[in-house]
Amino acid sequence: MVSGHSPFTKKVHAGISIHANAVRGVSLTSTGAINRSAEIIFPQPILESDITNPQALIQAFQRLKTEAGFTSAYVAVCFPEKYAFSRQYRLPKLMKHEIAEAVNWQIDKIFPFPKEDIYVDWKLLELTTTYTLVLVTAVPKNLLDHLRLCLEHAGLYPISFEPSASAISRMLTTQPAEEAIILELETNNACVTLVYRGTSLTTSTFNLTPATNLPSLMTLISQSITAMVQKYLQKGGANQTVRVYLTGEKASPQMVTYLAQFIRLPLTLFTVPGVTSALHLAYIAAKTYVLPPPDDRSINLLPTELQALYVAQLKQAEAKHGLTTGLMLALPSLVLCAVLWLATVVYGTTINRQIAALQTNASQPNLAGLNLAEINQNAHQYLNLFPLKTSPESLLDELYRTVPPSIQLHHITYDVASHTLTLTGLAQTRADLIEYKTALEQLAGIDQVGLPLSALEAIDNVTFSLNLKLVSSL
C-alpha cells in the first residue's frame, strides 16, 4: 500500500475529522498554521452504527484532498468519542515490554465484547512498585475497517485513528494534575467525557433530533456531568471543582451563556487561535505528532494489519537511515575509488586508441615506390658488414683504466664526423698533465694527442682539454 519509509517518520500529514453528518479536513503550513481547510456536509447522516453511504464518503474524502490542499497522502483521523470505549485497568507490577501481552490476555475481562470484533490500544497511566495502571480503548472493527477502505479508495492512507475527546484533552491548557469535563456539542448528538491528566476516563452520549427538547437535554447533560464528578470523587479524585470545556460544531460564546443556566460548574469555550470550533478536531489531528502504534504514550487505534505494516516500514526506515549514515561516512573513500576507477578507464581508453592506431598503421604499410628486391639486397649487405663494424668502445674502457689519481676527468666527447675524442678535466700539476698526455700517446688506436699551449700556463690545478685523434680504422 505504502512504499518508501514509514509515514511515522514524516513530519507532514493532513488532519481529518469525521462526524455524523460531515467530514472536515485541514492542511497546515510549515509553521503549524492552517494552510487550507474544507468541510463536506451531508444531507443525511453518513455515520451511525456503521457507514451508511460508502460511495458518498469516498467522494467527500476526494474533495477534501483537493479543496483542503493536502500535500501528503497520509492522514491522521479523529472520529466521534461515542464509538470508543475506554476503561482504566489495573495490572500487577510489570515490565513495560510485558504490558501489551498482559492487556491482550485481559481483553475479555475489560470489555463485554468478543475480542475478535474490536481493535484495542492502551496507554500507560502509572507504573509503580506494586501495580501497573493502563487506559485501554476499544473501537468496533467494522467501523475502522470500512473507514480505512473508504480512505484508501480516495487515495488517502490513515496513520492514526483517535477518539475525539482523547484528541481534545491533549490540547487543554489545564495543569497535568487537573481534571476536566469535555462537552462536545454536535449537530446530531452531545458527548460528555471526564478527562484526567489528558486521558478520557468515561463518556456519556446524548442523541439530538429536531424534536429534542433543548432545555430537557441540557438538564440531562448537567445531571450526567454531576454524576461523573461524584463518581470520580468517590474513587479518590482530589479536585471537587472540575472545569467544563465546550467544543464541537455548535459551540459558541452564546451557547456557553445558555448552558451556564444548567451547568453549575465553571464553563469555558474551548478555543484554538485562528481555528473555528467546527475545525477543532481536524486541526488537532493535523497538528498531532503521530506515534507508532506500539507506543505506550498515546492511543492509536490502527487496524492490526496496518500496525504490522507500519511497524515493518518503521524498521525499514531505521535500516535505511543506518545505511545512509554508513554511506556518508564511507563517501570520501568511495569518491576516491570512483576517481581512480574513472582515471583508469580514461587511461585505458587512451592506450587502447593508441594501440588501435598503431595496429592500423602496421597493418596498412605504404609500399608505393619501393623496390623490394633492392631492400632485400641492402639487408643482406648490412648483415655481412655488421661483424666488421668497430667503435671506440674498447678504447674508452682503456682510457678510464689509465687515468692516474692526479687527473680528474670531467667529460669525454666523441665526434663521429672528425673521429675525435675530447677529454676535459683537472690536473693537480702541469707535470701531471704532461705525463698523462704522454701516456695517452702510447695507447693503441690513438693517432695523435693535441694539447693547447694555454693549458700549460698554470703550474697547479691545471684545467685542460685534450683532443685525441683516433686511428681511422676505428
PyMOL commands that set and color helices and strands:
alter all, ss='L'
color gray80, all
select helices_A, chain A and resi 7-9+54-67+81-83+96-110+115-117+141-153+164-169+214-234+253-259+277-287+304-363+372-388+393-401+430-441+453-456
alter helices_A, ss='H'
color red, helices_A
select strands_A, chain A and resi 14-18+22-28+34-41+74-79+85-92+118-127+131-140+157-163+179-185+189-196+199-207+243-247+267-269+407-415+420-429+446-450+460-470
alter strands_A, ss='S'
color yellow, strands_A
deselect
rebuild
show_as cartoon
